[in-house]
Amino acid sequence: MLIEKLCNNHDLSDGEFRTLLETDVYDDALRTAADAVRREHYGTEVYLRGLIEFTNYCRNDCLYCGIRRSNTAASRYRLTEEDILACCEEGYALGYRTFVLQGGEDAYFTDERVCRIVSAIRERYPACAVTLSIGERPRASYQAFYDAGAERYLLRHETADPQLYSRLHPAELHLENRIRCLYDLKEIGYQVGAGMMVGCPYQTTEHLIRDLRFLQELQPDMIGIGPFLPHKDTPFRDAEKGDLYLVLRLLGVLRLMFPEVLLPATTALGTIHPLGREMGLKMGANVIMPNLSPVSVRKKYMLYDDKICTGEESAQCVNCLANRVNSAGYQVVSSRGDALRCRKAEK
């Protein structure tokens, strides 16, 4: 049976992956196996990552993204260092022990500014982890952020196929450079997160299998995937949404391929289906990323249309999610939530 083979070997042939991904026949068995593996390694724990979307300026012009450079309809903003620290203060009181600073590739936030912000967070909250998700930078910049106290970096590769990558991004962006960034981050010592969009325009099953092979090579600590969702002010405004059930299937596959990896149940999952995040948790996910950004800017950080939780206060958001997590049979914990391989390395 394919699921048993994947559980035992953490791998399948390309043809077997294709069979698994292109049918719902194995979904129930996959869900049972993925949940068993996540419980074996992480129990029922679900880790919070406090997301602070601190700038929606971006120098890039990716065809799928609502904050792309050429979107003149976007209402741009930047949070100040004081704003960011206020988000962390509120988040810490609510039980967050990881803060994720996410933004577009904004030249205003120089290495010096980013380092100052990271250092200030670590000084005030030494027990907390700081994660950055601010795109492609030179290796020296990544090293500076690491030296300032950032321990984790999220950089979704989006797709591991160069031709598909070029169809989703402007000519000045290259998959080769994104992969270089990911390996630079690993070599420096970050806990690294990668991942792909599922169901984006032009994507095939072969592209997804190539993503799985790339992730096998990279061996990231976190893998973030979610459905493609269109934005009304992008060239892909009329494209179809990604398939919820294919995303869930891939979450289960990833849990069996990488038993110790951190897998988020993303906001995009909750956007495409009211119970999407709960469904993701039952397919092996064990991380959720509630929004700590000020309510005044949440609707401005709109990577895709109809994003959920843009009007909730942070306390509302985390309480709502905690209840949802409990209803799915898991529990939110106040912990940094390091990947198991990182915990073992520290012992």
N, C-alpha and C positions, 0 to 999 in steps of 0.2 A: 504494500500500500504506500502511496506517495507520502502521506503525512508521517507515517512511521519511519520511512526512509529519511525524510527531512529532519525529523527529531533526532535520529541516531547519528546521521552523517553531517548535519548542518549544511547540506548541499544537495543539489539535484543536477541532472543534465539540463542543457538548454531546452531540449524537447519536453522534459518533465516539468520544468518551470512554465513553459508555454501551456501545457495541459492544465496545470493547476490554476494559472491566472485567467484562463479564458472560459472557465465554467464555474458555476456555483455548486457543482456536485459535491465538492470537498469542503464547503464552507463550514458546515457544522463540526466536522471532525477537526478542521483547522482551528476553529474557535476553542474547542475543548482542549486541544493540545497546547495552543499558545497560552491559554489561561493557566494551565497546569505548570508550564515552564516558568511563567512570570511569578507564580506563587512559590515555586521551588526556590527561586533566587531572590525574590523581593517580598514574598508574603503578599499581604493585601495593601502594602504601603503605596501611596501616591504622593509624589513630591511636587511641591509648589515652586514655581519660578515666577517671581514678581517682575512683570514686563513693564519697562519704562520706555515708551516711544518718544525719544527726546528731540528728534528733528525729522521733518518730512521734506527737507530740501535734498535733492539728489542730482549729482552730475550726470548720471546715466540715463539712458532713454530706452530701457527694456520695453519690448512691445506689449507685454502683459500687465505692466505695473501701473497702478493708479497714481503713484507719486513720481512718475517718469518726468524727466527734465522738461519735455515739451508740452506737458499738460498745464496749460495756462489757466484752467478752471480750478486747479488745486489752490486751496488757501494755506499758504506756507507759514510755518512757525518753527521756532527753536526754544527749547527750555533752557533756562539759565542753570548754572551750577547750584544755586540756592533752590530752584524748583526741583531739580533732580534729588537733592539731599532731603527735601521735604517729602518727596515720594518714598524714599527709603525709610525715613522716620515713621511714616504711616504704615508702610509695609512691615517693618520690624515689629511694630506693636501688634500687627495682625497675625504674626507668626511666620513671616517669610524669612528664609535664611539664605536665599539666593536672589540677587537682583540682576536682571538682564537689561542692559542698555542697548536698545535697538534703534537704528535710524538709517536714513538714506546715506549715500556716500557724499557727505557734506563737507566741503573744503574749509568751512568756518571752524569746524572742530579739528584743529591741528593736533599733531602728536602731543604738544605741550598741554593743550586744553584737556584732551582725553586723559592724559596721565594725571593731571591735577584732580580731575573728577574721580578717577579710580582711586587715587591715593586718599582723597577725602572720605570716600565711602569706607575704605578698608580701615582708616584711622578711627572712624566713629563706630564701625560694626566689624571688629576684627574676626568674629566667629562666622561671618557671612562670606559667601563666595560672590565674586563679581564676574559676570559673563558679558562679553561684548558681541554684538552682531552689527558690524558697521562696514561690512564689505571687504573689497580687495585693497590691500595696502602693501607697501614694501616690507620686506622681512625686518628691516631695522625698526619700523614702526611697531610691528607685532612684538618684537623683543622689548621695546620701551614700555609698551602696555603691560607686558608680563612682569617686567621688573617693578612696575608701579603697583602691582598687586592683582591684576586680572588673571584668573586661572582657567577660564573657559572661553571658547570662541565658537560661535555658530556661523557657518558659512555654507548654505545649501548649494550644492553643485548644480542643481536644477535638472540637468541631464548630462550623462557621460558620453553622449554621441556628438562629435564635433559639428556635423551637418545640422542636426536638430538645434544645437546650441546657437548656431549662426542664424537660424530662422526665428529665434526668440529674442535675439539681442542685436544691438546696433553693431556696425562693422568694427568699431574700435575695441569691442570686448571679445575675448578669446577663451575658449575652454582651457587651453593649455595654461593660461595665466591663473585661472581659478584653481586648477589642480595644483599648480605651484604653490599658491597661497595655502592650501590645505596641508600640504606636506611641510611647508615652512612652519606652520602652527604646531604640527605634531612634533617636529624636531626640536622646537623651542621648549616644549613641555606642556603645552596647553592640553586640557581635556577638549577634544574637538567634536563638533557636531556638523554633519553633512546631511544631505537628503535631496529629494527631487519632487517636482510637481507631478501630479498624476492626472492624466487626461488633458494635457495642454494640446493646442493645435499641432497637428502633424505627427503626434506621438503614436508609436506602435508597440505591440508586445515586445518586439525585438529591442526597442529602445529601453524598455523597463528591465529586461534581462541584462542588458549591458550595464544599467545602473546597479543591479545586484552584484554583478562581477566587479565593478569598480569599488563598491562598498566592501567587498571581500578583500580587495587589495589594500584599501585605506584603513580598515578596522577602526572606525570612529567610535567615540564613547557615547555619542548620541546620534540618532537618525531621525530627522524631522521630515515627515511627508504629509502632504495634504492634497485635496482636490484642486485642480485649476478652477478658478472662479473669475469670470470676466469683469472688467470695469468699463463703465459707459464712456469714459474719455480716453480709451486706448484703441489701437488698431484691431484688437481682438474683441471688441465690444459685442459682436454678434456670434462669437464662438460658443459652442456648447460647453456646459459645465462638465467637470470631471465626474466620473462615476463613483458615488459613495461606496458601493460594494467592492469595487476594485481597490480602492484605498484601504478598506478594512481587510481585504484579502492580503494585500501587501504588508499590512501591519502584522498579521499573523505569520506570514512567511518570514518577515524580518525577525520576529521574536524567536522563531525556531532556528534561523540561521545564526543569530547573535544572541544567545540566551541571556547575556549579562548587559546588553546595551540598554541605554535609557531611551524610551520611546514616548514622545509626547502624543497626547490626544489633542490635536490642534484646534484653534479657534475656527479655522476653515471647516473642520469636520462639524462643529456645532452650527456653523452658518448654513451648510448645505442640508442639514437635517436637524430637527429640534433635539434629538437624542444622539446626535452624532458622536459627541465626546464619550458618552456612556458606552456606546457601541464600540468605540475605539479601546476603551479600558478593558472591555471583555475580550478583545482580540489581542491582548498582550501589552497595551500601552500602560505606562506607569508614571507619566509626568503631565501636569497641566500648567498652563502659563496665564494666570489671571492678569488683568490689566491694572497697573498701578498709576498709569498716566493721569494727569488732571482731566476731569470730565470735559473741561473747556476745549481740550485739543483732540480728544479721542476720535471725533468724527472727521478730523482733518487728516488722520493717518489711515487713509482708506486705500489699501493696496488692491482691494476688489470691492464690488458692490455688496450692500446689505450686511456688512460686518456686524456681528452681534456684540452686545455688552458695551456699546459706545455711550450709553447714557447712565450707566450705573456708577455709584460711588464705589471706592475700593472695598469697603467693608461689605457692601451689598454683594459685590462680585464674588468675593471669597466665600461668604456665607452661602450664597446660592450654589457655588460649585462644590462646597463641602457636602451639602445636602445631596447634590446629584451624585457625587462619588459614593456616598454612603448607600444611596438607593441602588447603585450598581453592584454593591457587595464589597466595596473597598473602603479605605480610610485615608484621609489627608493627614500627613505628619509634618511637624515642624522640624525640618532637618535640611541640611545642605543637599542631601540626596546625591552623593557622588556615585559614579558608576562603580560596580563591584570590582572591576579590574584596578581602579584607582585606589579603592580602599585596601585591597590586597597589597598593592605596591607600597602603601604607606606603613604597613605593619612590619 
